[in-house]
């Protein structure tokens, strides 16, 4: 734990992938957990938006006595408000999830904040080690479980990956007793979001059946086996239009196209 470190963790309202109910976001909760390991209860938590109280209090139930709520409508742009607040507070480290689970969920907020503040950004981190002489040792998560150690000068913005330590359970009582300190801010309309049309996602195309082999012997057997079944067609003398139509008919038959 770093006694003189000032850390701010940005949190959002999450969304359960199955039920769609509001919850604490998985990556944001990991960012809070990482912040608690760095400075304990001195961690400052910030949310910009209307904020569903029970969701916000589920973050506070992780062991924080208070948080700051920058009150604005969910349709407003959160980046200018957060930039103004962070510029005044001058933290050493700003933590967030890689992307939100609701709303735009573009993952651009950490990048836009770092750009406007003029700070370095470290994406998808798993851990922050020693912070000494204004330089932090950061462990960055890479694909296939790999890790990369980097050094970054304070202050900086970091997005926390799912590879970070799993967040602790939220205690209901402490979360209800914690203080939510609301601050009125000047809202900036999100003009691009106002032009969007939201509609249900389309069902993903059905994939063609692929033979899966577990062992090298099975893979060799599948590669050298004679094709069975007389349902296929070999098109040699047909015109390009007839060949294309045959491929299209197959895709429709397999359910890839409708």
Rosetta blueprint (number, residue, H / E / L):
1 X L
2 X L
3 X L
4 X L
5 X L
6 X L
7 X E
8 X E
9 X E
10 X E
11 X L
12 X L
13 X E
14 X E
15 X E
16 X L
17 X L
18 X L
19 X L
20 X L
21 X L
22 X E
23 X E
24 X E
25 X L
26 X H
27 X H
28 X H
29 X H
30 X H
31 X H
32 X H
33 X H
34 X H
35 X H
36 X H
37 X H
38 X H
39 X H
40 X H
41 X H
42 X H
43 X L
44 X E
45 X E
46 X E
47 X E
48 X E
49 X E
50 X L
51 X L
52 X L
53 X H
54 X H
55 X H
56 X H
57 X H
58 X H
59 X H
60 X H
61 X L
62 X L
63 X L
64 X L
65 X L
66 X E
67 X E
68 X E
69 X E
70 X E
71 X E
72 X L
73 X L
74 X L
75 X L
76 X E
77 X L
78 X H
79 X H
80 X H
81 X H
82 X H
83 X H
84 X H
85 X H
86 X H
87 X H
88 X H
89 X H
90 X L
91 X L
92 X L
93 X E
94 X E
95 X E
96 X E
97 X E
98 X L
99 X L
100 X L
101 X L
102 X L
103 X L
104 X L
105 X L
106 X L
107 X L
108 X L
109 X H
110 X H
111 X H
112 X H
113 X H
114 X H
115 X H
116 X H
117 X H
118 X L
119 X L
120 X E
121 X E
122 X E
123 X E
124 X E
125 X E
126 X E
127 X E
128 X E
129 X E
130 X E
131 X E
132 X E
133 X L
134 X L
135 X E
136 X E
137 X E
138 X E
139 X E
140 X E
141 X E
142 X L
143 X H
144 X H
145 X H
146 X L
147 X E
148 X E
149 X E
150 X E
151 X E
152 X E
153 X E
154 X L
155 X L
156 X E
157 X E
158 X E
159 X E
160 X E
161 X L
162 X L
163 X L
164 X L
165 X L
166 X L
167 X L
168 X L
169 X L
170 X L
171 X L
172 X H
173 X H
174 X H
175 X H
176 X H
177 X H
178 X L
179 X E
180 X E
181 X E
182 X E
183 X E
184 X E
185 X L
186 X L
187 X L
188 X L
189 X E
190 X L
191 X H
192 X H
193 X H
194 X H
195 X L
196 X L
197 X L
198 X L
199 X L
200 X L
201 X L
202 X L
203 X L
204 X L
205 X L
206 X L
207 X L
208 X L
209 X L
210 X L
211 X L
212 X L
213 X L
214 X L
215 X L
216 X H
217 X H
218 X H
219 X H
220 X H
221 X H
222 X H
223 X H
224 X H
225 X L
226 X L
227 X L
228 X L
229 X L
230 X L
231 X L
232 X L
233 X L
234 X L
235 X L
236 X L
237 X L
238 X L
239 X L
240 X H
241 X H
242 X H
243 X H
244 X H
245 X H
246 X H
247 X H
248 X H
249 X H
250 X H
251 X H
252 X H
253 X H
254 X L
255 X L
256 X L
257 X L
258 X L
